[in-house]
């Protein structure tokens, strides 16, 4: 499989979000290689999107990375404890991003299990296995993604995405937990692979 190149990311968040489905997110660290297939995403369209951190051109220390060209990570914390990983898209000063909402574990399941549950994969219940990476905070725990990876260049060799071609149906739905976003809460900018058991919410 080939690593995605910069031009893949330098398009609108909606376009990139749909095409990220089925691709492989890889994190290499301390001799570990963790791989998860991207099965659920949400697009955040920047300045005109009331659900986006960059809505209205908001530019802070936290959101600065969103103003870079596509192909960098935007990692932020929610509830003071969980991390979420986003893929910055589009061109410089067009602050759009795609939230990775769920992964299907592919490789490194033992390490993912230790990261998430502090026990071996063999010890997990069927429920725990299904819940290993089926949410933005869960997948960051399992994949060992935290604030140190904020602003990471996805064209490097630590955190990156591999191309993967397969056929599936894409479901369009409303984004989750953005009731504050007025009309933007109704946009069908959440996309997921139909029938995949690791999608966070059907």
Biotite code that builds the C-alpha atoms (Angstrom):
import biotite.structure as struc

atoms = struc.array([
    struc.Atom([0.000, 0.000, 0.000], chain_id="A", res_id=1, res_name="UNK", atom_name="CA", element="C"),
    struc.Atom([1.131, 3.516, -0.786], chain_id="A", res_id=2, res_name="UNK", atom_name="CA", element="C"),
    struc.Atom([1.163, 6.453, 1.630], chain_id="A", res_id=3, res_name="UNK", atom_name="CA", element="C"),
    struc.Atom([-1.243, 9.238, 0.700], chain_id="A", res_id=4, res_name="UNK", atom_name="CA", element="C"),
    struc.Atom([0.533, 12.296, -0.673], chain_id="A", res_id=5, res_name="UNK", atom_name="CA", element="C"),
    struc.Atom([-0.053, 15.981, 0.077], chain_id="A", res_id=6, res_name="UNK", atom_name="CA", element="C"),
    struc.Atom([-2.349, 16.638, -2.878], chain_id="A", res_id=7, res_name="UNK", atom_name="CA", element="C"),
    struc.Atom([-4.862, 14.102, -1.578], chain_id="A", res_id=8, res_name="UNK", atom_name="CA", element="C"),
    struc.Atom([-5.500, 16.348, 1.434], chain_id="A", res_id=9, res_name="UNK", atom_name="CA", element="C"),
    struc.Atom([-5.519, 19.703, -0.376], chain_id="A", res_id=10, res_name="UNK", atom_name="CA", element="C"),
    struc.Atom([-9.203, 19.490, -1.291], chain_id="A", res_id=11, res_name="UNK", atom_name="CA", element="C"),
    struc.Atom([-12.453, 20.287, 0.496], chain_id="A", res_id=12, res_name="UNK", atom_name="CA", element="C"),
    struc.Atom([-13.111, 18.480, 3.770], chain_id="A", res_id=13, res_name="UNK", atom_name="CA", element="C"),
    struc.Atom([-16.267, 16.866, 2.372], chain_id="A", res_id=14, res_name="UNK", atom_name="CA", element="C"),
    struc.Atom([-14.421, 15.424, -0.605], chain_id="A", res_id=15, res_name="UNK", atom_name="CA", element="C"),
    struc.Atom([-11.484, 14.190, 1.501], chain_id="A", res_id=16, res_name="UNK", atom_name="CA", element="C"),
    struc.Atom([-13.761, 12.804, 4.231], chain_id="A", res_id=17, res_name="UNK", atom_name="CA", element="C"),
    struc.Atom([-15.592, 10.456, 1.873], chain_id="A", res_id=18, res_name="UNK", atom_name="CA", element="C"),
    struc.Atom([-12.362, 9.306, 0.266], chain_id="A", res_id=19, res_name="UNK", atom_name="CA", element="C"),
    struc.Atom([-10.705, 8.637, 3.632], chain_id="A", res_id=20, res_name="UNK", atom_name="CA", element="C"),
    struc.Atom([-13.188, 5.827, 4.261], chain_id="A", res_id=21, res_name="UNK", atom_name="CA", element="C"),
    struc.Atom([-11.479, 2.478, 3.812], chain_id="A", res_id=22, res_name="UNK", atom_name="CA", element="C"),
    struc.Atom([-7.980, 3.986, 4.074], chain_id="A", res_id=23, res_name="UNK", atom_name="CA", element="C"),
    struc.Atom([-5.539, 2.794, 6.770], chain_id="A", res_id=24, res_name="UNK", atom_name="CA", element="C"),
    struc.Atom([-4.419, 5.091, 9.597], chain_id="A", res_id=25, res_name="UNK", atom_name="CA", element="C"),
    struc.Atom([-0.967, 4.021, 10.816], chain_id="A", res_id=26, res_name="UNK", atom_name="CA", element="C"),
    struc.Atom([0.909, 5.037, 13.981], chain_id="A", res_id=27, res_name="UNK", atom_name="CA", element="C"),
    struc.Atom([4.503, 3.883, 14.389], chain_id="A", res_id=28, res_name="UNK", atom_name="CA", element="C"),
    struc.Atom([6.209, 4.408, 17.759], chain_id="A", res_id=29, res_name="UNK", atom_name="CA", element="C"),
    struc.Atom([8.718, 2.547, 19.958], chain_id="A", res_id=30, res_name="UNK", atom_name="CA", element="C"),
    struc.Atom([8.814, -0.416, 17.619], chain_id="A", res_id=31, res_name="UNK", atom_name="CA", element="C"),
    struc.Atom([5.020, -0.679, 17.486], chain_id="A", res_id=32, res_name="UNK", atom_name="CA", element="C"),
    struc.Atom([2.962, -0.388, 14.320], chain_id="A", res_id=33, res_name="UNK", atom_name="CA", element="C"),
    struc.Atom([-0.728, 0.175, 14.939], chain_id="A", res_id=34, res_name="UNK", atom_name="CA", element="C"),
    struc.Atom([-3.105, 0.150, 11.973], chain_id="A", res_id=35, res_name="UNK", atom_name="CA", element="C"),
    struc.Atom([-6.820, 0.873, 11.819], chain_id="A", res_id=36, res_name="UNK", atom_name="CA", element="C"),
    struc.Atom([-9.123, 1.137, 8.824], chain_id="A", res_id=37, res_name="UNK", atom_name="CA", element="C"),
    struc.Atom([-11.063, 4.413, 8.756], chain_id="A", res_id=38, res_name="UNK", atom_name="CA", element="C"),
    struc.Atom([-14.777, 3.522, 8.823], chain_id="A", res_id=39, res_name="UNK", atom_name="CA", element="C"),
    struc.Atom([-16.457, 6.729, 10.059], chain_id="A", res_id=40, res_name="UNK", atom_name="CA", element="C"),
    struc.Atom([-15.627, 10.420, 9.602], chain_id="A", res_id=41, res_name="UNK", atom_name="CA", element="C"),
    struc.Atom([-17.136, 13.899, 9.895], chain_id="A", res_id=42, res_name="UNK", atom_name="CA", element="C"),
    struc.Atom([-16.322, 16.886, 7.685], chain_id="A", res_id=43, res_name="UNK", atom_name="CA", element="C"),
    struc.Atom([-15.931, 20.371, 9.191], chain_id="A", res_id=44, res_name="UNK", atom_name="CA", element="C"),
    struc.Atom([-16.026, 23.054, 6.540], chain_id="A", res_id=45, res_name="UNK", atom_name="CA", element="C"),
    struc.Atom([-14.289, 25.875, 8.338], chain_id="A", res_id=46, res_name="UNK", atom_name="CA", element="C"),
    struc.Atom([-15.234, 29.539, 8.338], chain_id="A", res_id=47, res_name="UNK", atom_name="CA", element="C"),
    struc.Atom([-18.872, 29.097, 7.204], chain_id="A", res_id=48, res_name="UNK", atom_name="CA", element="C"),
    struc.Atom([-19.539, 25.978, 9.330], chain_id="A", res_id=49, res_name="UNK", atom_name="CA", element="C"),
    struc.Atom([-20.987, 26.812, 12.758], chain_id="A", res_id=50, res_name="UNK", atom_name="CA", element="C"),
    struc.Atom([-19.855, 23.424, 14.083], chain_id="A", res_id=51, res_name="UNK", atom_name="CA", element="C"),
    struc.Atom([-16.189, 24.030, 13.172], chain_id="A", res_id=52, res_name="UNK", atom_name="CA", element="C"),
    struc.Atom([-13.617, 25.338, 15.662], chain_id="A", res_id=53, res_name="UNK", atom_name="CA", element="C"),
    struc.Atom([-12.559, 27.811, 12.948], chain_id="A", res_id=54, res_name="UNK", atom_name="CA", element="C"),
    struc.Atom([-16.083, 29.144, 12.320], chain_id="A", res_id=55, res_name="UNK", atom_name="CA", element="C"),
    struc.Atom([-16.107, 32.833, 11.466], chain_id="A", res_id=56, res_name="UNK", atom_name="CA", element="C"),
    struc.Atom([-12.340, 32.833, 10.984], chain_id="A", res_id=57, res_name="UNK", atom_name="CA", element="C"),
    struc.Atom([-11.606, 32.091, 14.648], chain_id="A", res_id=58, res_name="UNK", atom_name="CA", element="C"),
    struc.Atom([-7.840, 31.739, 14.907], chain_id="A", res_id=59, res_name="UNK", atom_name="CA", element="C"),
    struc.Atom([-6.305, 30.721, 18.235], chain_id="A", res_id=60, res_name="UNK", atom_name="CA", element="C"),
    struc.Atom([-3.235, 28.839, 19.405], chain_id="A", res_id=61, res_name="UNK", atom_name="CA", element="C"),
    struc.Atom([-5.390, 25.702, 19.379], chain_id="A", res_id=62, res_name="UNK", atom_name="CA", element="C"),
    struc.Atom([-6.825, 26.149, 15.885], chain_id="A", res_id=63, res_name="UNK", atom_name="CA", element="C"),
    struc.Atom([-3.727, 27.583, 14.190], chain_id="A", res_id=64, res_name="UNK", atom_name="CA", element="C"),
    struc.Atom([-2.828, 24.230, 12.628], chain_id="A", res_id=65, res_name="UNK", atom_name="CA", element="C"),
    struc.Atom([-6.167, 24.232, 10.772], chain_id="A", res_id=66, res_name="UNK", atom_name="CA", element="C"),
    struc.Atom([-4.907, 27.203, 8.733], chain_id="A", res_id=67, res_name="UNK", atom_name="CA", element="C"),
    struc.Atom([-2.025, 25.182, 7.275], chain_id="A", res_id=68, res_name="UNK", atom_name="CA", element="C"),
    struc.Atom([-2.280, 23.350, 3.967], chain_id="A", res_id=69, res_name="UNK", atom_name="CA", element="C"),
    struc.Atom([-3.906, 19.934, 4.062], chain_id="A", res_id=70, res_name="UNK", atom_name="CA", element="C"),
    struc.Atom([-2.081, 16.899, 5.367], chain_id="A", res_id=71, res_name="UNK", atom_name="CA", element="C"),
    struc.Atom([-1.450, 17.762, 9.023], chain_id="A", res_id=72, res_name="UNK", atom_name="CA", element="C"),
    struc.Atom([-3.159, 16.533, 12.174], chain_id="A", res_id=73, res_name="UNK", atom_name="CA", element="C"),
    struc.Atom([-5.309, 18.652, 14.461], chain_id="A", res_id=74, res_name="UNK", atom_name="CA", element="C"),
    struc.Atom([-5.507, 16.897, 17.828], chain_id="A", res_id=75, res_name="UNK", atom_name="CA", element="C"),
    struc.Atom([-7.643, 18.453, 20.560], chain_id="A", res_id=76, res_name="UNK", atom_name="CA", element="C"),
    struc.Atom([-8.962, 17.377, 23.927], chain_id="A", res_id=77, res_name="UNK", atom_name="CA", element="C"),
    struc.Atom([-12.610, 16.991, 24.954], chain_id="A", res_id=78, res_name="UNK", atom_name="CA", element="C"),
    struc.Atom([-14.030, 16.802, 28.481], chain_id="A", res_id=79, res_name="UNK", atom_name="CA", element="C"),
    struc.Atom([-10.496, 17.491, 29.725], chain_id="A", res_id=80, res_name="UNK", atom_name="CA", element="C"),
    struc.Atom([-9.487, 13.867, 29.201], chain_id="A", res_id=81, res_name="UNK", atom_name="CA", element="C"),
    struc.Atom([-10.111, 12.399, 25.724], chain_id="A", res_id=82, res_name="UNK", atom_name="CA", element="C"),
    struc.Atom([-8.299, 13.275, 22.519], chain_id="A", res_id=83, res_name="UNK", atom_name="CA", element="C"),
    struc.Atom([-9.793, 13.555, 19.045], chain_id="A", res_id=84, res_name="UNK", atom_name="CA", element="C"),
    struc.Atom([-7.705, 13.372, 15.878], chain_id="A", res_id=85, res_name="UNK", atom_name="CA", element="C"),
    struc.Atom([-8.618, 15.407, 12.806], chain_id="A", res_id=86, res_name="UNK", atom_name="CA", element="C"),
    struc.Atom([-7.064, 15.584, 9.366], chain_id="A", res_id=87, res_name="UNK", atom_name="CA", element="C"),
    struc.Atom([-6.489, 19.153, 8.145], chain_id="A", res_id=88, res_name="UNK", atom_name="CA", element="C"),
    struc.Atom([-7.645, 19.586, 4.546], chain_id="A", res_id=89, res_name="UNK", atom_name="CA", element="C"),
    struc.Atom([-7.804, 22.208, 1.790], chain_id="A", res_id=90, res_name="UNK", atom_name="CA", element="C"),
    struc.Atom([-5.319, 25.041, 1.146], chain_id="A", res_id=91, res_name="UNK", atom_name="CA", element="C"),
    struc.Atom([-3.455, 27.490, 3.395], chain_id="A", res_id=92, res_name="UNK", atom_name="CA", element="C"),
    struc.Atom([-5.848, 29.807, 5.279], chain_id="A", res_id=93, res_name="UNK", atom_name="CA", element="C"),
    struc.Atom([-8.912, 27.672, 4.443], chain_id="A", res_id=94, res_name="UNK", atom_name="CA", element="C"),
    struc.Atom([-9.314, 26.026, 7.881], chain_id="A", res_id=95, res_name="UNK", atom_name="CA", element="C"),
    struc.Atom([-11.195, 22.804, 7.160], chain_id="A", res_id=96, res_name="UNK", atom_name="CA", element="C"),
    struc.Atom([-10.708, 19.394, 8.773], chain_id="A", res_id=97, res_name="UNK", atom_name="CA", element="C"),
    struc.Atom([-12.048, 15.848, 8.956], chain_id="A", res_id=98, res_name="UNK", atom_name="CA", element="C"),
    struc.Atom([-12.678, 14.208, 12.324], chain_id="A", res_id=99, res_name="UNK", atom_name="CA", element="C"),
    struc.Atom([-11.810, 10.495, 12.422], chain_id="A", res_id=100, res_name="UNK", atom_name="CA", element="C"),
    struc.Atom([-14.733, 9.030, 14.364], chain_id="A", res_id=101, res_name="UNK", atom_name="CA", element="C"),
    struc.Atom([-14.109, 5.278, 14.185], chain_id="A", res_id=102, res_name="UNK", atom_name="CA", element="C"),
    struc.Atom([-11.573, 2.704, 13.041], chain_id="A", res_id=103, res_name="UNK", atom_name="CA", element="C"),
    struc.Atom([-11.687, -1.023, 12.398], chain_id="A", res_id=104, res_name="UNK", atom_name="CA", element="C"),
    struc.Atom([-8.597, -2.511, 14.129], chain_id="A", res_id=105, res_name="UNK", atom_name="CA", element="C"),
    struc.Atom([-6.299, -4.142, 11.567], chain_id="A", res_id=106, res_name="UNK", atom_name="CA", element="C"),
    struc.Atom([-2.823, -4.616, 13.053], chain_id="A", res_id=107, res_name="UNK", atom_name="CA", element="C"),
    struc.Atom([-1.307, -4.229, 16.527], chain_id="A", res_id=108, res_name="UNK", atom_name="CA", element="C"),
    struc.Atom([-4.430, -5.355, 18.359], chain_id="A", res_id=109, res_name="UNK", atom_name="CA", element="C"),
    struc.Atom([-2.441, -6.498, 21.397], chain_id="A", res_id=110, res_name="UNK", atom_name="CA", element="C"),
    struc.Atom([-0.859, -3.074, 21.844], chain_id="A", res_id=111, res_name="UNK", atom_name="CA", element="C"),
    struc.Atom([-4.184, -1.330, 21.173], chain_id="A", res_id=112, res_name="UNK", atom_name="CA", element="C"),
    struc.Atom([-5.793, -3.444, 23.882], chain_id="A", res_id=113, res_name="UNK", atom_name="CA", element="C"),
    struc.Atom([-3.036, -2.589, 26.369], chain_id="A", res_id=114, res_name="UNK", atom_name="CA", element="C"),
    struc.Atom([-3.369, 1.106, 25.542], chain_id="A", res_id=115, res_name="UNK", atom_name="CA", element="C"),
    struc.Atom([-7.133, 1.134, 25.905], chain_id="A", res_id=116, res_name="UNK", atom_name="CA", element="C"),
    struc.Atom([-7.972, -1.504, 28.537], chain_id="A", res_id=117, res_name="UNK", atom_name="CA", element="C"),
    struc.Atom([-4.615, -2.261, 30.208], chain_id="A", res_id=118, res_name="UNK", atom_name="CA", element="C"),
    struc.Atom([-4.997, -5.950, 29.366], chain_id="A", res_id=119, res_name="UNK", atom_name="CA", element="C"),
    struc.Atom([-4.236, -8.331, 26.524], chain_id="A", res_id=120, res_name="UNK", atom_name="CA", element="C"),
    struc.Atom([-6.536, -8.669, 23.532], chain_id="A", res_id=121, res_name="UNK", atom_name="CA", element="C"),
    struc.Atom([-7.229, -12.317, 24.487], chain_id="A", res_id=122, res_name="UNK", atom_name="CA", element="C"),
    struc.Atom([-8.678, -11.167, 27.808], chain_id="A", res_id=123, res_name="UNK", atom_name="CA", element="C"),
    struc.Atom([-11.208, -8.814, 26.232], chain_id="A", res_id=124, res_name="UNK", atom_name="CA", element="C"),
    struc.Atom([-14.886, -9.643, 26.058], chain_id="A", res_id=125, res_name="UNK", atom_name="CA", element="C"),
    struc.Atom([-16.652, -9.557, 22.689], chain_id="A", res_id=126, res_name="UNK", atom_name="CA", element="C"),
    struc.Atom([-18.191, -6.239, 23.738], chain_id="A", res_id=127, res_name="UNK", atom_name="CA", element="C"),
    struc.Atom([-14.782, -4.736, 24.589], chain_id="A", res_id=128, res_name="UNK", atom_name="CA", element="C"),
    struc.Atom([-13.329, -5.883, 21.263], chain_id="A", res_id=129, res_name="UNK", atom_name="CA", element="C"),
    struc.Atom([-16.161, -4.210, 19.390], chain_id="A", res_id=130, res_name="UNK", atom_name="CA", element="C"),
    struc.Atom([-15.620, -1.041, 21.441], chain_id="A", res_id=131, res_name="UNK", atom_name="CA", element="C"),
    struc.Atom([-11.853, -0.938, 21.005], chain_id="A", res_id=132, res_name="UNK", atom_name="CA", element="C"),
    struc.Atom([-11.808, 1.857, 18.408], chain_id="A", res_id=133, res_name="UNK", atom_name="CA", element="C"),
    struc.Atom([-15.459, 2.724, 17.694], chain_id="A", res_id=134, res_name="UNK", atom_name="CA", element="C"),
    struc.Atom([-15.401, 6.362, 18.765], chain_id="A", res_id=135, res_name="UNK", atom_name="CA", element="C"),
    struc.Atom([-13.046, 9.356, 18.434], chain_id="A", res_id=136, res_name="UNK", atom_name="CA", element="C"),
    struc.Atom([-11.752, 9.232, 22.008], chain_id="A", res_id=137, res_name="UNK", atom_name="CA", element="C"),
    struc.Atom([-11.556, 5.438, 22.060], chain_id="A", res_id=138, res_name="UNK", atom_name="CA", element="C"),
    struc.Atom([-9.514, 5.206, 18.865], chain_id="A", res_id=139, res_name="UNK", atom_name="CA", element="C"),
    struc.Atom([-7.045, 7.828, 20.102], chain_id="A", res_id=140, res_name="UNK", atom_name="CA", element="C"),
    struc.Atom([-6.516, 5.852, 23.318], chain_id="A", res_id=141, res_name="UNK", atom_name="CA", element="C"),
    struc.Atom([-6.062, 2.579, 21.432], chain_id="A", res_id=142, res_name="UNK", atom_name="CA", element="C"),
    struc.Atom([-3.780, 4.105, 18.786], chain_id="A", res_id=143, res_name="UNK", atom_name="CA", element="C"),
    struc.Atom([-1.779, 6.086, 21.388], chain_id="A", res_id=144, res_name="UNK", atom_name="CA", element="C"),
    struc.Atom([-2.609, 9.427, 19.775], chain_id="A", res_id=145, res_name="UNK", atom_name="CA", element="C"),
    struc.Atom([-2.375, 12.447, 22.071], chain_id="A", res_id=146, res_name="UNK", atom_name="CA", element="C"),
    struc.Atom([-1.489, 16.164, 22.030], chain_id="A", res_id=147, res_name="UNK", atom_name="CA", element="C"),
    struc.Atom([2.146, 15.404, 21.154], chain_id="A", res_id=148, res_name="UNK", atom_name="CA", element="C"),
    struc.Atom([0.881, 14.480, 17.677], chain_id="A", res_id=149, res_name="UNK", atom_name="CA", element="C"),
    struc.Atom([-0.915, 17.775, 17.118], chain_id="A", res_id=150, res_name="UNK", atom_name="CA", element="C"),
    struc.Atom([0.450, 19.335, 13.930], chain_id="A", res_id=151, res_name="UNK", atom_name="CA", element="C"),
    struc.Atom([2.052, 16.070, 12.797], chain_id="A", res_id=152, res_name="UNK", atom_name="CA", element="C"),
    struc.Atom([2.821, 15.972, 9.071], chain_id="A", res_id=153, res_name="UNK", atom_name="CA", element="C"),
    struc.Atom([0.972, 12.978, 7.607], chain_id="A", res_id=154, res_name="UNK", atom_name="CA", element="C"),
    struc.Atom([3.528, 12.826, 4.808], chain_id="A", res_id=155, res_name="UNK", atom_name="CA", element="C"),
    struc.Atom([6.200, 11.752, 7.332], chain_id="A", res_id=156, res_name="UNK", atom_name="CA", element="C"),
    struc.Atom([6.772, 8.325, 8.874], chain_id="A", res_id=157, res_name="UNK", atom_name="CA", element="C"),
    struc.Atom([5.272, 8.470, 12.364], chain_id="A", res_id=158, res_name="UNK", atom_name="CA", element="C"),
    struc.Atom([1.553, 9.002, 11.803], chain_id="A", res_id=159, res_name="UNK", atom_name="CA", element="C"),
    struc.Atom([0.307, 8.588, 8.244], chain_id="A", res_id=160, res_name="UNK", atom_name="CA", element="C"),
    struc.Atom([-2.459, 7.164, 6.063], chain_id="A", res_id=161, res_name="UNK", atom_name="CA", element="C"),
    struc.Atom([-2.124, 4.374, 3.516], chain_id="A", res_id=162, res_name="UNK", atom_name="CA", element="C"),
    struc.Atom([-4.230, 4.120, 0.390], chain_id="A", res_id=163, res_name="UNK", atom_name="CA", element="C"),
    struc.Atom([-6.552, 1.129, 0.248], chain_id="A", res_id=164, res_name="UNK", atom_name="CA", element="C"),
    struc.Atom([-9.010, 0.313, -2.497], chain_id="A", res_id=165, res_name="UNK", atom_name="CA", element="C"),
    struc.Atom([-12.194, -1.568, -1.711], chain_id="A", res_id=166, res_name="UNK", atom_name="CA", element="C"),
    struc.Atom([-15.851, -1.262, -2.559], chain_id="A", res_id=167, res_name="UNK", atom_name="CA", element="C"),
    struc.Atom([-18.538, -0.354, -0.042], chain_id="A", res_id=168, res_name="UNK", atom_name="CA", element="C"),
    struc.Atom([-21.618, 1.818, 0.308], chain_id="A", res_id=169, res_name="UNK", atom_name="CA", element="C"),
    struc.Atom([-21.282, 5.159, 2.085], chain_id="A", res_id=170, res_name="UNK", atom_name="CA", element="C"),
    struc.Atom([-24.009, 6.301, 4.489], chain_id="A", res_id=171, res_name="UNK", atom_name="CA", element="C"),
    struc.Atom([-24.573, 10.070, 4.872], chain_id="A", res_id=172, res_name="UNK", atom_name="CA", element="C"),
    struc.Atom([-25.938, 11.358, 8.186], chain_id="A", res_id=173, res_name="UNK", atom_name="CA", element="C"),
    struc.Atom([-25.934, 14.289, 10.602], chain_id="A", res_id=174, res_name="UNK", atom_name="CA", element="C"),
    struc.Atom([-22.825, 14.905, 12.679], chain_id="A", res_id=175, res_name="UNK", atom_name="CA", element="C"),
    struc.Atom([-22.883, 13.896, 16.342], chain_id="A", res_id=176, res_name="UNK", atom_name="CA", element="C"),
    struc.Atom([-22.951, 16.081, 19.503], chain_id="A", res_id=177, res_name="UNK", atom_name="CA", element="C"),
    struc.Atom([-23.137, 19.466, 17.748], chain_id="A", res_id=178, res_name="UNK", atom_name="CA", element="C"),
    struc.Atom([-26.603, 20.641, 18.817], chain_id="A", res_id=179, res_name="UNK", atom_name="CA", element="C"),
    struc.Atom([-25.160, 24.136, 19.433], chain_id="A", res_id=180, res_name="UNK", atom_name="CA", element="C"),
    struc.Atom([-24.429, 24.594, 15.714], chain_id="A", res_id=181, res_name="UNK", atom_name="CA", element="C"),
    struc.Atom([-27.900, 25.877, 14.697], chain_id="A", res_id=182, res_name="UNK", atom_name="CA", element="C"),
    struc.Atom([-28.641, 24.996, 11.050], chain_id="A", res_id=183, res_name="UNK", atom_name="CA", element="C"),
    struc.Atom([-25.216, 23.346, 10.666], chain_id="A", res_id=184, res_name="UNK", atom_name="CA", element="C"),
    struc.Atom([-26.294, 20.526, 12.992], chain_id="A", res_id=185, res_name="UNK", atom_name="CA", element="C"),
    struc.Atom([-28.535, 19.237, 10.203], chain_id="A", res_id=186, res_name="UNK", atom_name="CA", element="C"),
    struc.Atom([-25.894, 19.029, 7.475], chain_id="A", res_id=187, res_name="UNK", atom_name="CA", element="C"),
    struc.Atom([-25.293, 15.468, 6.290], chain_id="A", res_id=188, res_name="UNK", atom_name="CA", element="C"),
    struc.Atom([-21.525, 15.711, 6.710], chain_id="A", res_id=189, res_name="UNK", atom_name="CA", element="C"),
    struc.Atom([-20.960, 12.499, 8.650], chain_id="A", res_id=190, res_name="UNK", atom_name="CA", element="C"),
    struc.Atom([-20.002, 9.565, 6.458], chain_id="A", res_id=191, res_name="UNK", atom_name="CA", element="C"),
    struc.Atom([-19.523, 5.921, 7.341], chain_id="A", res_id=192, res_name="UNK", atom_name="CA", element="C"),
    struc.Atom([-19.133, 2.514, 5.749], chain_id="A", res_id=193, res_name="UNK", atom_name="CA", element="C"),
    struc.Atom([-22.503, 0.791, 5.612], chain_id="A", res_id=194, res_name="UNK", atom_name="CA", element="C"),
    struc.Atom([-22.644, -2.390, 7.677], chain_id="A", res_id=195, res_name="UNK", atom_name="CA", element="C"),
    struc.Atom([-19.282, -1.990, 9.396], chain_id="A", res_id=196, res_name="UNK", atom_name="CA", element="C"),
    struc.Atom([-19.535, -3.172, 13.017], chain_id="A", res_id=197, res_name="UNK", atom_name="CA", element="C"),
    struc.Atom([-17.033, -0.580, 14.266], chain_id="A", res_id=198, res_name="UNK", atom_name="CA", element="C"),
    struc.Atom([-19.106, 2.481, 13.321], chain_id="A", res_id=199, res_name="UNK", atom_name="CA", element="C"),
    struc.Atom([-19.835, 4.396, 16.556], chain_id="A", res_id=200, res_name="UNK", atom_name="CA", element="C"),
    struc.Atom([-23.544, 5.052, 15.989], chain_id="A", res_id=201, res_name="UNK", atom_name="CA", element="C"),
    struc.Atom([-25.759, 3.728, 13.213], chain_id="A", res_id=202, res_name="UNK", atom_name="CA", element="C"),
])
